[in-house]
Amino acid sequence: MTIIALDNVSKSFGALKVADAISLEVREGEALGIIGPNGAGKSTLFNLITGNLAADSGTVHFMGEDVTRASAMQRCLSGIGRSFQIPQPFGKMTVFENLLVAGAFGQGRSERSVEAQCAEILERTGLISRANAIADSLSLLERKRLELARALATDPKLLLLDEIAGGLTEGECRQLVATIKDIHARGTTIIWIEHVLYALNSVVERLLILDFGKVIGIGEPAAIMASPQVREIYLGIEV
């Protein structure tokens, strides 16, 4: 079953086209990685999927329903959850309180009704020992884990991860990847933007590369990374 489908989705800011006729399908239970140089339109694509940006043209279908004109809140309630590149928790709240807010608003339920679910998510994301810690006191890895946990608290059918491994050491990254692999193994569909390629390749079945708002290629990771065009666009810039 196709969980998310974009058909010729485009978005411009004046003369700058940030999404150029993007078509994409992701099946339920799949993990798709997205790579591309800075400014390629990766986060813009997420914003078009979540409804934070409205498409100028094209359609977005989620679980078979046309959500092209649905608000970000409506899409969240329907099952699209995301993390952000720069974690911005409620800094003066505890870790557990952060999850309660995300769960209540993201699912349209009371805080009391999501307490048990939030506690289970803290266990899965390695934060249970920090449940009563103030969010502002967390290390970078813990803040990344909290960002992931808050996205999970919305009970997503589709989880969007935006450079969640950025800034971590290799050891910290491997810890976080193990958590993401577990989430995927439990059946959550994932679309993951990342520059840390070994992290992506540990989880995803397909890679998509964007450049100047256009899909340059999509397919099995090894085949995508072996493409001369991809190596020129992406690896050449990184080198």
C-alpha positions in Angstrom: 0.0 0.0 0.0 1.3 3.5 -0.9 1.3 5.6 2.3 2.4 8.9 0.7 2.3 10.0 -2.9 3.4 13.3 -4.5 2.4 14.0 -8.1 4.2 16.8 -9.9 4.4 19.0 -6.8 6.0 22.4 -7.4 6.7 25.4 -5.2 8.3 28.7 -6.0 9.3 31.8 -4.0 9.2 34.5 -6.7 11.6 33.4 -9.4 13.2 30.8 -7.2 11.8 27.3 -7.8 12.4 25.3 -4.6 10.4 22.2 -5.7 10.2 21.4 -9.4 7.5 18.9 -10.4 8.4 16.4 -7.7 6.7 13.0 -8.0 7.3 10.4 -5.4 5.6 7.3 -3.9 6.6 5.6 -0.6 5.0 2.3 0.4 3.8 1.5 3.9 6.7 0.1 6.0 9.4 1.4 3.8 12.4 3.6 4.8 13.5 6.1 2.2 16.6 8.3 2.5 16.9 11.7 0.9 20.3 13.3 0.1 21.5 16.3 -1.7 23.7 19.4 -1.3 22.6 22.3 0.9 19.9 24.3 -0.7 18.7 21.3 -2.8 15.1 21.6 -1.5 15.2 18.7 1.0 13.5 20.5 4.0 11.2 22.2 1.5 10.0 18.8 0.4 9.3 17.9 4.0 7.3 21.1 4.5 5.2 20.3 1.5 4.5 16.8 2.8 3.6 18.1 6.3 1.6 21.1 5.1 3.9 23.7 6.6 4.1 24.9 3.0 1.3 24.9 0.4 2.1 23.5 -3.0 1.7 25.9 -6.0 0.7 22.9 -8.1 0.4 19.2 -8.0 -1.2 16.9 -5.4 -0.3 15.2 -2.2 -2.1 12.0 -1.1 -1.6 10.4 2.3 -3.1 6.9 3.0 -5.2 7.3 -0.2 -6.7 10.7 0.8 -6.0 13.9 -1.0 -4.4 16.2 1.7 -3.1 18.8 -0.8 -5.1 21.6 0.9 -5.1 20.1 4.4 -3.4 22.1 7.2 -0.3 21.0 9.0 -2.4 20.2 12.1 -4.8 18.1 10.1 -1.9 16.2 8.5 -0.4 15.6 11.9 -3.6 14.3 13.3 -4.0 12.0 10.3 -0.6 10.4 11.0 2.3 12.5 9.6 4.9 13.2 12.3 8.3 14.9 11.9 11.4 15.9 13.7 13.3 19.2 13.0 16.9 19.7 12.1 17.4 22.0 15.1 15.7 20.6 18.2 13.5 23.2 19.9 12.0 21.5 23.0 10.0 23.4 25.6 13.2 24.1 27.5 11.7 24.8 30.9 9.5 21.7 30.9 10.7 18.2 31.8 11.4 15.6 29.1 8.2 13.7 30.1 6.1 17.0 29.9 7.5 17.6 26.5 6.1 14.3 25.3 2.8 14.8 27.0 2.3 18.0 25.1 3.3 16.4 21.8 1.1 13.4 22.4 -2.0 15.4 23.4 -1.9 17.9 20.7 -0.5 15.6 18.0 -3.2 13.0 18.6 -6.1 15.3 19.7 -6.3 13.5 23.1 -6.0 14.4 26.7 -2.6 14.4 28.4 -3.8 11.7 30.9 -4.8 9.4 28.1 -1.3 9.5 26.5 0.7 9.1 29.7 1.4 5.4 29.3 2.2 5.7 25.6 4.7 8.5 26.3 6.4 6.5 29.1 6.8 3.6 26.6 8.3 6.0 24.0 10.8 7.3 26.6 11.9 3.7 27.2 12.3 3.0 23.5 14.3 6.1 22.8 16.6 5.7 25.8 15.3 8.7 27.8 13.5 7.0 30.6 16.2 7.8 33.1 15.9 11.5 32.1 12.1 11.7 32.2 12.2 14.3 35.0 15.1 16.3 33.7 14.5 19.8 32.4 14.9 19.8 28.6 17.4 22.7 28.7 19.8 20.6 30.7 20.1 17.8 28.0 23.2 16.9 26.0 23.0 17.2 22.2 22.4 13.4 21.8 19.6 13.6 24.5 18.1 16.6 22.7 18.1 14.6 19.4 16.5 11.7 21.2 13.9 14.0 22.7 13.2 15.4 19.2 12.7 11.8 18.0 10.5 11.0 21.0 8.3 14.0 20.5 7.7 13.0 16.9 6.8 9.5 18.0 4.4 10.8 20.6 2.1 12.1 17.8 1.7 8.4 16.9 2.8 8.8 13.3 2.1 6.3 10.5 4.7 8.3 8.5 7.8 9.6 10.4 9.9 12.3 8.8 13.4 12.8 10.1 15.3 16.0 9.2 19.1 15.6 9.7 18.6 14.1 13.1 22.1 12.7 13.2 23.8 16.1 12.4 26.4 17.2 14.9 26.8 13.9 16.7 30.0 12.0 17.2 30.3 8.7 15.3 29.6 6.8 18.5 26.5 8.9 19.4 25.3 8.6 15.8 25.5 4.8 16.0 23.5 4.8 19.2 20.8 6.9 17.6 20.8 4.8 14.4 20.1 1.7 16.5 17.0 3.4 18.0 15.8 4.4 14.5 16.3 0.9 13.2 14.2 -0.4 16.0 11.4 2.1 15.2 11.5 1.0 11.6 11.5 -2.7 12.5 8.3 -2.1 14.4 6.6 -1.1 11.1 6.9 2.7 11.1 7.3 4.2 7.6 10.3 6.6 7.6 11.6 9.3 5.2 14.9 10.5 6.4 17.0 13.5 5.2 20.6 13.1 6.2 24.2 14.0 5.3 25.6 11.2 7.4 25.5 8.5 4.7 26.6 5.5 6.8 23.6 6.3 9.1 21.2 6.4 6.2 22.6 3.2 4.6 22.1 1.4 7.9 18.3 1.9 7.7 16.9 2.8 4.3 16.0 0.6 1.4 16.0 3.4 -1.2 17.8 6.7 -1.7 16.4 9.8 -3.4 18.7 12.6 -4.5 17.5 16.2 -4.9 19.3 19.1 -6.6 17.8 22.5 -7.2 14.4 21.2 -6.3 14.4 18.4 -8.8 14.6 14.6 -8.3 17.8 13.5 -9.9 17.5 9.9 -9.1 15.8 7.3 -6.8 16.7 3.7 -6.2 18.7 1.1 -4.3 21.4 3.0 -2.3 24.4 1.4 -3.8 23.2 2.0 -7.3 22.4 5.7 -6.5 25.7 6.3 -5.0 27.5 4.7 -7.9 25.9 7.1 -10.4 28.4 9.5 -11.9 25.8 12.3 -11.8 25.1 11.7 -8.1 28.9 11.6 -7.3 29.4 14.9 -9.1 26.5 16.6 -7.4 26.8 15.2 -3.9 30.1 13.6 -3.2 32.2 16.1 -5.1 30.7 18.9 -3.0 31.4 17.0 0.2 35.0 16.3 -0.8 
